[in-house]
């Protein structure tokens, strides 16, 4: 997408071709940038009807013909489309399939967690200062370690296997620290 063009054409991703007969909501979007982050392509677009910016996974969009309606280029939040995608907690991710999947409430704002959450994880807004992070890993200990990288209080830890892995790590760390004293 050219940054030098002042006027762009809006498009309506999310529609279904007439031959399928399936009805899906239509969105009119003003596309601004494409970004790769966490091994996924995202469209950074403004949705005029909702007066908000969106980061939407390209693999989940079904484009239609452009509306032909011109629009002026807007300033992307944070001044950078990559920063916008990285800090958007509702960027249409779904948890990746892993042998071990769990979640916890993390005592950090959703945009902060979204910026550092691994691909295939989801971040759900809880309060202005906390969010629920759902992610996966090859082992429960690995999943526990990923949660600990946020260096924040965690509560609401699910499932029981993840709580046990955190207890086990705590014991191993305590024993290791006692040996070094």
C-alpha positions, 0 to 999 in steps of 0.5 A: 500500500502506497503511503504517498497516495492521499486518497485510497479506496475502501473495501469490505472484507468479511463478505461471502461471495453470492454463490455460497449463500452464507450470510456474514456481517459486512464491514466497510474498512479503510485499509492502511497497512499490512503488518507481519507480527507473530508469524501472522499477516494483519491488516491495519484498517479504520472502520468508519461506522464504529469510529475505531481502528482494527488489526485483523488477521488476513487469513480470516478476511474474505474480500469483496469488490472495493466500494469505490468510496475514497478516503483520506489517509489517517494517522495510525494509533501509536504512529506506527502500524507495527506498534499498533498491531503489537499492542492490540489485544483483540487482533483476532488471534485464536489459541494455537493447538498445543499439548498443554494449554492454560490461562491466567489473569495477569496483573498488567494492561492488555496492550502490554501483555499483547505486545509480548504474548507469543503468537497463537496466544490470546489476550482478553481485557479484564480491567484497565490493569489486568487481562486474561492470557491464554497460551500453549506450550509443549509441557506444563513447565514450559507454559508456566515459564512463559507466564513467569516471563511477564514478571507480574502477579498472576491469579485465576490460573487454569487448569490444575496441571498448570497450577501444579507445574508452577508449584513444582517450579517454585520448589525446584527454584527454592531448592536450587537457591538454598544450595547456592547459599 
